[in-house]
Amino acid sequence: MIVHEKIIAKLKAKIASEKKEDEADLQKQLTRLEAKYNNLKRKLQGYHDDGSDKWLSFESEFNHDMDDVGKAFADFSKKAAIRKP
């Protein structure tokens, strides 16, 4: 999960170097992605072991959601790079 935090930091720095008209839009998008990531992080921290069946279900759903967030960060990174003059 630390990898995602490093990606967020790099994207914030990149956004700060964008043209002002692009910066606000990119910042909104990154804020939404960061919120999704933080929600997943809280979900993992708040998980209580209720047996192996529940863990397998939780793990499957969590991994799926984390993959979606990872893909969203990758797509956002590409989009942010394209917008760069």
N, C-alpha and C positions, 0 to 999 in steps of 0.2 A: 504494500500500500504506500510505502514511502516513495516508490517510483512515481505514483500519481501526484504526490505532493511536489516532487521536483518538476514534473511536467507543468503543473499549475503555476509554479514560480516562474518557469521559463516563458510560459505564455503571457503572464502578467507583464514581464519585462518587454516582450515583443510588442504587446498591445500599446504599451507606453510610448513606443517609438513610431506608432502609426500616425497617419494624418488625423487631425482632430475630428473631422467628420466621420471617420471610420472607427475611431477609438471608442466612442460611446456605445456603438452597436456591438462591437466585439466584446467590450467589457460586460455588457448585459448577457451576452451569450455565455461567456466564461463564468459569470456569476451563477447562471442556471446550472451549468455543468458541475461547478464546484459544490453547489447545494446538493445535487444528486449524489456526488461522491461522499460528501459529509454525512448524508442520510444513511448510506450504505455502511459507512464506518461506524456510526452510532448503532445501527442494527446489529452489526457483528459484535460490538462491545457489549450490547445489551442481551445477547443470546444467553439463555440459561439451559444447561444440559438437561433435557427431558427424555433421554433415551436415544438409542441408535436410530430408530425409525424416524423420529422427529429431526434428528441431526441430518440424516441423509436428505430429507426433504428440504430443510433449511439450507444445507450446503448446495444443493442443486439450484435452488432459486437464487441464492446469493451469488453463485458463480455466473449464472446467466445474467443477472443484473450488473455484475462487475464487468463482464464482457461487453455489455451494451455501453456502459460508461467509458470503457477503454476505447471502443470504436468511435464513440462520440468525440472523445478527446483527439483521436487521430484525425477524424474528419475535420474537426475544428482547426487543428494545426495546419492541415493542408489548405483550408479556406483562408486562414489568416495569412499564410505565405503567399497565396495567389493575389491577395489584395495589396500586398506590399508593392510600392512603385518601383 
